[in-house]
Every structure is written in structure tokens, then in C-alpha cells.
């Protein structure tokens, strides 16, 4: 009997151990299955990623032409490059005619000009260019600070720049020779001054100084006794004296309301529609930040402030 009981206990223990082993195997299988499931989840395709940011602008631009517009384009280009590290912009002067010719011939990307393309280029070439007007600039006759004259009429300016009057005493000043500082024929500043201040073209007189750079013109007028020239308002400072025109001062308000007539649109021309990088830069030029900041700060006038409009033929509309 005792032996029978021992055999039953041994069998019971054997079955119990077998059952435990089976449970352990099932548990391990479950763990393996869970691990496999976890592995498959980590390898499954992730949720669609959000849209990638716009590609960074890269490339270079060359803007050439108007020396009157150069300070604005130069300053704004530096700010643009600070926020667009992949972009390089060079700004060169040389005159509106040069800028228009170079952009027309593909030698530059943007042609800066104080005049409409139609005033400098053949009609077919001008038609290939797209005009982007970025500001308005006033222009004024300036003299050496020692010149005592404060105001000149249109006729007096014509007489001076055509050589009919050569001494300041003939227009109300001291007995002093007049020294003309003029611009080359390619200059948009000269074209604007002749069209709206003189009302006619002028010849290059013997003995006159000819200089395209507005900064150099200012320096020459400021340092040369009896000198007269003309500058964009963006270049005026106390080293030269600004003259009234027909009794009217060259101020922003007088230009905006049409009282002062010697002004021009500042154009940035592209050949055809602008490329991506050109458009980005031109859009920035027309942004509120630039129009209400840099444009005003440097002595230009936002086109939006003009109370009048003027076409290529000089016709004024309200």
C-alpha cells in the first residue's frame, strides 16, 4: 500500500512539472510574439511628413545703371543678402543709358534707370523690357555754398547751361565765374533735368566739367568756387546749397502734389518677366518695410505717396 501511494505521488509530481513547462513555453511564445509585433510596428511606414520648407534662394544678380538710384538698391540689396545667405547681389552705377543697354543685351540682370526705357532705347528693344517702378526721386540744381543766389527760373537755368550766362552777377549773384558740372549723355539724371528743369537739351560746353557719379558731382560742386550742378534729393547734404526752382523748394510734399516738376520715377528693368531670384528681390524692394523705411530714409519718395502720375511723354494725370 505504501509503495502504491509513493508511485501515485511520483506520477502526480511528473504531471505537475510537465504542466509548468508547457505554461512557460506558452509565455515565452507570447513574449516573442509581442516582440515581433513591436518590431513590425517600428518598421511600418511613418505618418506623412509635413511639407518641407521652400527651397532656399541661391544665385547671383547684377544690377547696373542709374547713380541716382544706386544708394537705395545698394542698401536694400545688403539687407536682402542678410536674410538670403545663398544670394549675391552686385550694384554698379554707370548711368541709366548704360543700365538699360546692359540689361537689354543680357550683360546685367536688372537695369536701373531714372527714365523710361523708351527714352533711351529703340522701340523694339524697349518693348522686351519689363518695368518695375520702385520709387520716385526729386532732382534739384545745386551750387557751391559760397554762391549767393538762392533761386533760379527756368530761363536762367537755360541761359547758364547753354553758355549764354557765364557770371553769377547776371542772375543776381556776385561777380564770379560760373563753373558748370554736368553729366554725360547716358545719364538719366541729366535727361530728367533737361526735360523738366530746362525744357530742352543742352550741349556740352567747353570748360564744363563732366562727371557721372552723383557722389563725385556733389564733391566737385561743394569744393569748386562758383560751381553749379544738379543732384537727386537722395544725395543732398550741407556740402552744397540747393536752389529753389521758380520760387518752389524741392521738397517731398511739393513733388508729391505736383508743385515742383523736376522728378522722375526710379525704374528697375528686367528683360522679360523676372526670374525667381529677381522677382524675390523686386518684391522686397516694393515691400512695406523698404518703401516706408529705406526709401524714405534715403530721401526718395514711395510711389504710393504721389498725388499725380506722369507718363513717358511727360503728361500729368491726377
C-alpha positions as CSV (number, residue, x, y, z in Angstrom):
1,X,0.0,0.0,0.0
2,X,2.8,2.3,0.9
3,X,4.5,1.6,-2.3
4,X,1.3,2.3,-4.3
5,X,0.9,5.7,-2.6
6,X,4.6,6.6,-3.4
7,X,4.0,5.8,-7.1
8,X,0.9,7.9,-7.2
9,X,2.7,10.9,-5.7
10,X,5.6,10.5,-8.2
11,X,3.2,10.4,-11.1
12,X,1.3,13.5,-9.8
13,X,4.6,15.4,-9.5
14,X,5.6,14.4,-13.0
15,X,2.4,15.7,-14.5
16,X,2.6,19.0,-12.5
17,X,6.2,19.7,-13.7
18,X,5.1,19.0,-17.3
19,X,2.2,21.4,-17.0
20,X,4.5,24.1,-15.7
21,X,6.9,23.6,-18.5
22,X,4.1,23.9,-21.0
23,X,3.0,27.2,-19.4
24,X,6.5,28.6,-19.6
25,X,6.7,27.8,-23.2
26,X,3.4,29.5,-23.9
27,X,4.6,32.5,-22.0
28,X,7.8,32.7,-24.0
29,X,6.0,32.3,-27.2
30,X,3.7,35.1,-26.2
31,X,6.6,37.4,-25.4
32,X,8.2,36.5,-28.7
33,X,5.0,37.3,-30.5
34,X,4.8,40.6,-28.7
35,X,8.4,41.4,-29.5
36,X,7.8,40.6,-33.1
37,X,4.7,42.8,-33.2
38,X,6.7,45.6,-31.7
39,X,9.4,45.2,-34.3
40,X,6.8,45.2,-37.1
41,X,5.2,48.4,-35.8
42,X,8.5,50.2,-35.6
43,X,9.3,49.3,-39.2
44,X,5.9,50.2,-40.6
45,X,5.7,53.4,-42.7
46,X,5.5,56.5,-40.5
47,X,2.8,59.2,-40.9
48,X,3.3,61.5,-43.9
49,X,5.8,64.2,-43.0
50,X,4.7,67.9,-43.1
51,X,5.6,69.9,-46.2
52,X,9.2,70.8,-46.4
53,X,10.1,74.5,-46.3
54,X,10.5,76.4,-49.5
55,X,13.9,75.9,-51.1
56,X,16.5,78.5,-50.1
57,X,17.2,81.1,-52.8
58,X,20.6,80.8,-54.4
59,X,22.3,82.6,-57.2
60,X,23.7,86.0,-58.1
61,X,22.3,89.2,-59.5
62,X,24.0,92.2,-61.2
63,X,22.1,95.5,-61.2
64,X,23.6,98.3,-63.2
65,X,22.7,101.8,-64.3
66,X,21.4,104.9,-62.5
67,X,23.7,106.5,-60.0
68,X,20.7,108.4,-58.5
69,X,19.1,105.0,-57.7
70,X,22.3,103.3,-56.6
71,X,22.2,104.2,-52.9
72,X,18.7,102.7,-52.4
73,X,19.4,99.5,-54.4
74,X,22.8,99.1,-52.7
75,X,21.4,99.4,-49.2
76,X,18.4,97.2,-49.8
77,X,20.5,94.5,-51.5
78,X,22.6,94.2,-48.4
79,X,19.6,93.7,-46.2
80,X,18.2,91.1,-48.7
81,X,21.5,89.2,-48.7
82,X,21.5,89.1,-44.9
83,X,18.3,87.1,-44.9
84,X,19.1,85.1,-48.1
85,X,22.6,83.8,-47.5
86,X,22.7,82.0,-50.8
87,X,22.2,85.1,-52.8
88,X,24.9,87.6,-54.0
89,X,23.9,91.0,-55.5
90,X,26.3,93.5,-57.1
91,X,25.1,97.0,-57.7
92,X,27.0,99.2,-60.1
93,X,26.4,102.7,-61.5
94,X,27.3,104.0,-65.0
95,X,24.2,105.9,-65.9
96,X,20.6,105.0,-66.8
97,X,21.5,104.6,-70.5
98,X,24.3,102.1,-69.7
99,X,22.0,100.1,-67.3
100,X,19.2,99.9,-69.9
101,X,21.6,98.8,-72.7
102,X,23.3,96.2,-70.5
103,X,20.0,94.6,-69.3
104,X,18.7,94.7,-72.9
105,X,21.8,92.9,-74.1
106,X,21.9,90.4,-71.3
107,X,25.0,91.8,-69.7
108,X,23.2,92.5,-66.4
109,X,20.1,91.1,-64.7
110,X,18.5,94.4,-63.7
111,X,18.8,97.8,-65.4
112,X,18.4,100.7,-63.0
113,X,17.1,103.9,-64.7
114,X,15.7,107.4,-63.9
115,X,14.0,107.4,-67.3
116,X,11.6,105.2,-69.2
117,X,13.3,102.6,-71.4
118,X,11.6,104.2,-74.5
119,X,13.6,107.4,-73.9
120,X,17.0,105.6,-74.3
121,X,16.4,102.5,-76.4
122,X,15.0,101.7,-79.8
123,X,11.3,100.8,-79.6
124,X,11.8,97.1,-80.3
125,X,14.5,96.8,-77.6
126,X,12.4,98.8,-75.0
127,X,9.4,96.5,-75.7
128,X,11.5,93.5,-74.5
129,X,12.0,95.0,-71.1
130,X,9.6,94.9,-68.1
131,X,9.3,98.0,-65.9
132,X,9.3,97.8,-62.1
133,X,8.9,101.2,-60.6
134,X,10.3,101.2,-57.1
135,X,10.3,104.9,-56.0
136,X,10.2,108.5,-57.1
137,X,13.2,110.8,-56.9
138,X,13.3,114.6,-57.0
139,X,16.2,116.5,-58.6
140,X,17.5,120.0,-57.9
141,X,20.1,122.5,-59.1
142,X,22.9,122.8,-56.5
143,X,25.6,125.3,-56.2
144,X,28.8,125.9,-54.2
145,X,27.8,127.1,-50.7
146,X,29.6,130.4,-51.3
147,X,27.3,131.3,-54.2
148,X,24.8,133.9,-53.0
149,X,22.0,133.0,-55.4
150,X,19.0,131.2,-53.8
151,X,16.6,130.8,-56.6
152,X,16.7,130.4,-60.4
153,X,14.0,130.5,-63.0
154,X,13.8,128.0,-65.9
155,X,15.1,130.6,-68.3
156,X,18.1,131.5,-66.1
157,X,19.0,127.8,-65.9
158,X,18.7,127.5,-69.7
159,X,21.0,130.5,-70.1
160,X,23.6,129.0,-67.7
161,X,23.6,125.5,-69.2
162,X,23.7,126.8,-72.8
163,X,26.6,129.2,-72.0
164,X,24.6,132.4,-72.6
165,X,25.2,133.4,-68.9
166,X,28.7,132.8,-67.6
167,X,28.9,135.0,-64.5
168,X,26.7,134.9,-61.3
169,X,26.3,138.6,-61.3
170,X,24.0,138.2,-64.4
171,X,21.5,136.2,-62.4
172,X,21.6,138.3,-59.2
173,X,24.8,136.9,-57.6
174,X,28.3,138.1,-57.0
175,X,30.8,138.9,-59.7
176,X,32.1,135.4,-60.1
177,X,32.6,133.0,-63.0
178,X,30.1,130.1,-63.2
179,X,31.6,126.6,-63.4
180,X,29.2,124.0,-64.8
181,X,29.4,120.4,-63.5
182,X,27.4,118.4,-66.0
183,X,26.6,114.8,-66.7
184,X,27.4,112.6,-69.7
185,X,24.7,112.0,-72.3
186,X,24.0,108.5,-70.9
187,X,22.9,109.9,-67.6
188,X,19.2,109.6,-66.6
189,X,19.7,112.4,-64.1
190,X,20.8,114.7,-67.0
191,X,17.8,113.6,-69.1
192,X,15.4,114.3,-66.3
193,X,17.0,117.7,-65.5
194,X,17.0,118.8,-69.1
195,X,13.4,117.6,-69.8
196,X,11.7,119.0,-66.7
197,X,14.0,121.8,-65.4
198,X,15.4,123.2,-68.7
199,X,12.7,122.1,-71.1
200,X,15.3,121.4,-73.7
201,X,18.5,119.6,-74.4
202,X,21.8,121.2,-73.6
203,X,25.2,120.9,-75.3
204,X,28.5,120.0,-73.7
205,X,30.2,123.4,-73.3
206,X,33.9,123.9,-73.5
207,X,35.3,124.3,-70.0
208,X,32.5,122.5,-68.2
209,X,33.2,119.5,-66.0
210,X,31.5,116.2,-66.9
211,X,31.0,113.6,-64.3
212,X,28.5,110.7,-64.0
213,X,28.9,109.7,-60.3
214,X,26.5,111.7,-58.2
215,X,28.8,111.5,-55.2
216,X,31.6,113.0,-57.3
217,X,29.3,115.7,-58.7
218,X,28.4,116.7,-55.1
219,X,32.1,116.8,-54.1
220,X,33.1,118.9,-57.1
221,X,30.3,121.4,-56.6
222,X,31.0,121.7,-52.9
223,X,34.7,122.3,-53.4
224,X,34.8,124.3,-56.7
225,X,34.2,128.1,-56.4
226,X,31.2,129.3,-58.5
227,X,30.2,125.7,-59.4
228,X,26.7,124.6,-60.3
229,X,25.3,121.2,-61.0
230,X,22.3,119.1,-60.2
231,X,21.6,116.1,-57.9
232,X,18.9,113.7,-56.9
233,X,17.5,114.7,-53.5
234,X,18.9,111.5,-52.1
235,X,22.4,113.0,-52.5
236,X,21.8,116.4,-50.9
237,X,23.7,117.4,-47.8
238,X,25.2,120.6,-46.3
239,X,28.3,120.5,-48.5
240,X,26.2,122.0,-51.3
241,X,23.4,124.6,-51.5
242,X,20.1,123.5,-53.0
243,X,18.4,126.2,-55.2
244,X,14.7,126.8,-55.5
245,X,13.2,126.4,-59.0
246,X,10.8,129.2,-60.0
247,X,10.5,130.0,-56.3
248,X,9.5,126.5,-55.3
249,X,11.6,124.3,-53.0
250,X,12.4,120.8,-53.9
251,X,10.5,119.0,-51.1
252,X,8.7,115.7,-50.8
253,X,5.4,117.4,-50.4
254,X,5.9,119.8,-53.4
255,X,6.9,116.9,-55.6
256,X,4.0,114.6,-54.4
257,X,1.4,117.3,-55.2
258,X,2.9,118.3,-58.5
259,X,4.1,121.8,-57.4
260,X,7.7,121.0,-58.1
261,X,8.2,119.5,-61.5
262,X,11.8,118.1,-61.5
263,X,11.4,114.5,-60.6
264,X,11.4,111.0,-62.1
265,X,10.3,107.5,-61.4
266,X,13.0,105.1,-60.4
267,X,12.8,102.1,-62.7
268,X,14.3,98.6,-62.3
269,X,14.0,96.9,-65.6
270,X,14.3,93.1,-66.3
271,X,14.5,91.5,-69.7
272,X,11.1,89.8,-69.9
273,X,9.4,88.6,-66.7
274,X,11.8,88.4,-63.8
275,X,13.4,85.1,-62.7
276,X,12.6,83.6,-59.3
277,X,15.6,85.4,-57.6
278,X,14.9,88.7,-59.5
279,X,11.3,88.6,-58.5
280,X,12.1,87.9,-54.9
281,X,14.4,90.9,-54.7
282,X,12.0,93.2,-56.6
283,X,9.1,92.1,-54.3
284,X,11.3,93.0,-51.4
285,X,12.1,96.4,-52.9
286,X,8.3,97.1,-53.0
287,X,7.6,95.7,-49.5
288,X,6.2,98.0,-46.8
289,X,9.5,97.5,-44.9
290,X,11.5,99.0,-47.7
291,X,9.0,101.5,-49.0
292,X,8.3,103.1,-45.6
293,X,11.8,102.6,-44.3
294,X,14.8,102.7,-46.7
295,X,13.0,104.7,-49.4
296,X,12.0,107.5,-47.0
297,X,15.3,107.3,-45.0
298,X,17.4,107.9,-48.1
299,X,15.4,110.8,-49.5
300,X,13.3,109.0,-52.1
301,X,9.5,109.1,-52.3
302,X,7.3,106.0,-52.2
303,X,5.4,105.9,-55.5
304,X,2.2,105.3,-53.4
305,X,2.5,108.8,-51.9
306,X,2.4,110.6,-55.3
307,X,-0.8,112.5,-55.9
308,X,-0.1,112.7,-59.6
309,X,1.1,110.3,-62.3
310,X,3.3,111.1,-65.3
311,X,3.7,109.1,-68.5
312,X,6.7,108.7,-70.8
313,X,5.7,111.8,-72.7
314,X,5.5,113.9,-69.5
315,X,1.7,114.1,-69.5
316,X,0.4,114.6,-65.9
317,X,-2.8,113.0,-64.6
318,X,-4.3,113.1,-61.1
